[in-house]
Amino acid sequence: MPELPKSFQRFERQNAAVVKAYEALGEACAKAGPLDAKGRELVKLGMAIGGRLEGAVHSHTRRALEAGATPEAIRHVVALAVPTLGFPTAVAAFTWVEELLGKPKGKARR
């Protein structure tokens, strides 16, 4: 697993209980419905793109790959953003996704 960003590591050291509760909430939400891990990560990637959340786009791109999504499926999610979110948002997401898809395995960041 790639190393987490230094800022997250510092936050976690200072707020371990908050991070633990946040992760528990995420796990409960994941178990609340019928989507498999790959489907959940692709949906969350789409939401991250819509929110223009660069860190979350990186995280969910990496997690989608880990869950078995192909680079083509991830790129499709980005393309689907064009008519709904607009070309500038989709292109921004494209650059963030390609930062990870263009790197050798093990070099992705969360």
N, C-alpha and C positions, 0 to 999 in steps of 0.2 A: 504494500500500500504506500502511495506517495506521502511524503511528509506534509503535514498540515501547515498552512501559513503561520508565520511567527506571531502575527497579531492574534490569531485564534488561540494559539498555544498560551500566550500571555493571558488572554481573557479567561481561558479555562483554568489556569493556575489560580487566578484571583477569584473565580466564580464557579468553582467545581459543582456546587449544588445546582446552580442555574443550568449549566450545561447538561448535567445528569437529567434534570427534569425535562429540558428541551428534547433530549434524545429519547426519553421515555414517551413523550407526547408524539414524536415522530413515529415511533414503533407502534403505538396504539392506533394512530391514523392509518398506518400501512396495513394493519391487520383488520381494519374495520370494513373492508370490502373485498370484492372478488378479483381485483387486478393483481396480476403477477408482478414480480419485481421489475422486469423489463418494461411492462406497460406503465407502472407507476413512475418510473424514472423518465420515460418519454413524456408523460403528462406533466410531470414537475419541470422538465426542461422547457416545455411550452409555456408554462406559467412564469418561469424565470425569464424567458425571452420577453414575454408580455410586460413584465415588470422592469425590464431593462436592467436586470441585476447581474452584472458581469461575474461576480464571484459565484453566484448560484448557477449561472449557465456553465461555468467551469465545473463546478461540483456535480451537477446532474448529467453533464456530458460524460464525465469520468464514471459516475455510478451507472449510467445507462450502458456503457461499454462493459463494465464489470458484470452487469446483469444479463449480458448476451445480445444487446442491441448492436447492429452493424453500423459502421460509419455512414453507410448509405441511408439507413433509417434516421439517424441523427440529422443528417443533412436535409432529409425530407421534412423533419419537424421545422427546421429553419425556413425552408421554402414555403411551408404552410403559413408561416407568419406574415408573408408579404401581403396577401389580400385583407387580412384581419387587422394587422398592426401597422402596416405601412412598410415601404421599401427601406427607409433609413433605419428603422428598428431591426428589420431582418438582416440588413447588411452589417449592422453592429454585432448582432448575434453571430452572424457568419464568421466575423473576424475572431470572436471569442472561442467559438467551437473549433475553428481551424487551428488556433493556438495549440489545442490539445490533439486534434486528429493528425496534425502534421508532425508531432513529436514521436520519437521512438517510445515503445512501451516502457512504463516505469518512470517516465519523465513528467507525467501529468501532475497537475496540482489540484488540490481540493477546492 
